Amino acid sequence: MSDKLISVIIPVKNGANYLQEAIEGIKKQNMNMEIIVVDDASDDNTVQIAESMGCRVVKHETNKGQVAAKNTGLKEANGEFILFHDHDDVMNAGVLEQMYKAFDKDTAVVMAKVKDFLSPDATDNKAVIKPDAYYGLFTGAVLIRKNVFDTIGFFDENLNTGEIIEFSAKLDEYGFKTKKIDLIATNRRVHNTNYGKTNKNKEFKDYATVLRGKLAKK
């Protein structure tokens, strides 16, 4: 078990369908951690599920979006390390310890892989399932020293989906070291209402905005 506290932040709106399974996966990690569920104005029983499973719940009275929910979680976090986790994904047992142990004194971020799986309730026969595990997603696969955010600041809440691109650009800008490890940390659920799928147009717009900002600084 880690001696340092890890804050696991779950931003969610109307996540009652998958949240319990996600929390169960996190609780299999056997680490010194707190689970913070940031409820972004759900109208289902998301809050009740989270509270019944011992999570700390922070509520938005109005819908602010998943990027703002991440910022709320950061402000509430007590841990020295941060891990963001989507409500619909599932961590593999024991992986958080391996990510934690991969840190050395120079490493600011440890990134593991995710692997897609088709949710049993999915009805979209055009769903894209990547056959191999891959890097590049926040969810349950990126462990971050919290003090990184003291330098780079919070996420830009004008973005809807491009925050990981912005985050990566800021890591490069400030010279923070990221270590990639060959480990499948989390299983990414592919279903009918994935946030990236339902916000595809916003995603392209956000990526373009972040790229323009990066080029402007150069």
Secondary structure in CASP SS format (residue, H / E / C, confidence):
PFRMAT SS
TARGET T0000
AUTHOR 0000-0000-0000
METHOD secondary structure of the structure
MODEL  1
M C 1.00
S C 1.00
D C 1.00
K C 1.00
L C 1.00
I E 1.00
S E 1.00
V E 1.00
I E 1.00
I E 1.00
P E 1.00
V E 1.00
K C 1.00
N C 1.00
G C 1.00
A C 1.00
N C 1.00
Y C 1.00
L H 1.00
Q H 1.00
E H 1.00
A H 1.00
I H 1.00
E H 1.00
G H 1.00
I H 1.00
K H 1.00
K C 1.00
Q C 1.00
N C 1.00
M C 1.00
N C 1.00
M E 1.00
E E 1.00
I E 1.00
I E 1.00
V E 1.00
V E 1.00
D E 1.00
D E 1.00
A C 1.00
S C 1.00
D C 1.00
D C 1.00
N C 1.00
T H 1.00
V H 1.00
Q H 1.00
I H 1.00
A H 1.00
E H 1.00
S H 1.00
M C 1.00
G C 1.00
C C 1.00
R E 1.00
V E 1.00
V E 1.00
K E 1.00
H E 1.00
E C 1.00
T C 1.00
N C 1.00
K C 1.00
G C 1.00
Q H 1.00
V H 1.00
A H 1.00
A H 1.00
K H 1.00
N H 1.00
T H 1.00
G H 1.00
L H 1.00
K H 1.00
E H 1.00
A C 1.00
N C 1.00
G C 1.00
E C 1.00
F E 1.00
I E 1.00
L E 1.00
F E 1.00
H C 1.00
D C 1.00
H C 1.00
D C 1.00
D C 1.00
V E 1.00
M E 1.00
N C 1.00
A C 1.00
G C 1.00
V H 1.00
L H 1.00
E H 1.00
Q H 1.00
M H 1.00
Y H 1.00
K H 1.00
A C 1.00
F C 1.00
D C 1.00
K C 1.00
D C 1.00
T E 1.00
A E 1.00
V E 1.00
V E 1.00
M E 1.00
A E 1.00
K E 1.00
V E 1.00
K E 1.00
D E 1.00
F E 1.00
L E 1.00
S C 1.00
P C 1.00
D C 1.00
A C 1.00
T C 1.00
D C 1.00
N C 1.00
K C 1.00
A C 1.00
V C 1.00
I C 1.00
K C 1.00
P C 1.00
D C 1.00
A C 1.00
Y E 1.00
Y C 1.00
G C 1.00
L C 1.00
F C 1.00
T C 1.00
G C 1.00
A C 1.00
V E 1.00
L E 1.00
I E 1.00
R E 1.00
K C 1.00
N C 1.00
V H 1.00
F H 1.00
D H 1.00
T H 1.00
I H 1.00
G C 1.00
F C 1.00
F C 1.00
D C 1.00
E C 1.00
N C 1.00
L C 1.00
N C 1.00
T C 1.00
G C 1.00
E H 1.00
I H 1.00
I H 1.00
E H 1.00
F H 1.00
S H 1.00
A H 1.00
K H 1.00
L H 1.00
D H 1.00
E H 1.00
Y H 1.00
G C 1.00
F C 1.00
K E 1.00
T E 1.00
K E 1.00
K E 1.00
I E 1.00
D E 1.00
L E 1.00
I E 1.00
A E 1.00
T E 1.00
N E 1.00
R E 1.00
R E 1.00
V E 1.00
H C 1.00
N C 1.00
T C 1.00
N C 1.00
Y H 1.00
G H 1.00
K H 1.00
T H 1.00
N C 1.00
K H 1.00
N H 1.00
K H 1.00
E H 1.00
F H 1.00
K H 1.00
D H 1.00
Y H 1.00
A H 1.00
T H 1.00
V H 1.00
L H 1.00
R H 1.00
G H 1.00
K H 1.00
L H 1.00
A H 1.00
K H 1.00
K C 1.00
END
